[in-house]
């Protein structure tokens, strides 16, 4: 095997290791090791790294099969799922190949290149998370094992966490490829970066920084209804019975709010009781079908307010120009249109910022909602029929979002994870996955703003500007030196 081919194989295996380093492991040292060959890779090898990382981290996509419940013929189901999985890997590989080309052009040995390229990677994750195709990146890789490093999200968001991971990987690479005479300096630089990043992250999570807010209780209903049967009449009746019992029990215990992961069909009335309900469901906006979290006031059977899902699943919920094609997409509920980007749900008590399904991957909407007054976060998702791998990734993202904006988060999920996470990213309570459960959670309504909530990606952009300016001054000095 030639040297180039051997390096490509090693780089691809490193990418697979990067995919494994994400939740449920969430073990950053594995990622730092995986990043070492990426910094010295050719663009083609970098593309293999990115493709392998995405294919391993997103292997839960294969659990979409079989798709017969949404009308896809059995012989086509597995090929469609495989094609979707491979397309995600190809897209990830293409993006990392472009990044690798830029690094190679700018000289990967220079610290200026490392700062610029790491910052651009982090910013790319932030921008991609606002689109329809992104799920999880290096920004969530420290969780659940390294909460101190994840604390950097309170300073500059998940993009800064991703960028610092890349920078740590670069120092590891420089330590290995540097001449023996200068290796000690690179080791000291790596140690300084590790101490600084973990110290800064942990400073955001220290006990003496913890804000004490007004506590309140919520009741969470985890219905555990199989997705492939969820819209059958019998299953819908079962869901309404669970909600009715949960609403009555919440009222009897004096709990003001019931949170069921219930996908109410269009126009479905809510069983009446004293407790307020925030439930998943569908509604019409003109002629457009929206997937929403609906708010039912105490003793009301009709929704009075809502937050619509703004980030809808391509093909699964939404198809471009669906009206002209007269095709409602692959969703069992037909074509769903995206709603407004605002995530703040106004109610009589503490207002939540709402993330529906994989909107949890995008922190910007929740940041805007907390800046507008949201005192806690609510994540509503149906993760059936996916494996535990996706549930663990969902939990890691929920922890990251809580740390970013310094708010408690309640997750209400069909089959789990239904849990409550505090503002420091600690899972305080959870319901057993895969079972119908009714749980009572206590959380706090907070107001303190994190640095990220105020400055957004400013630290990340500062890193990019610092790297770009340093590289430019070095280039100009070198050019003028040659001219003389």
Helices and strands as residue ranges (DSSP letters): H 3-21, H 28-39, H 43-57, G 59-64, G 68-70, H 74-106, H 111-129, G 138-140, H 147-150, H 153-177, H 180-203, G 207-209, E 214-222, G 227-229, H 233-253, E 257-260, E 276-285, E 288-296, E 305-308, H 322-325, E 344-345, E 352-356, G 357-361, H 363-371, E 376-381, H 388-405, E 409-413, E 419-421, E 427-430, E 437-445, H 451-455, H 458-483
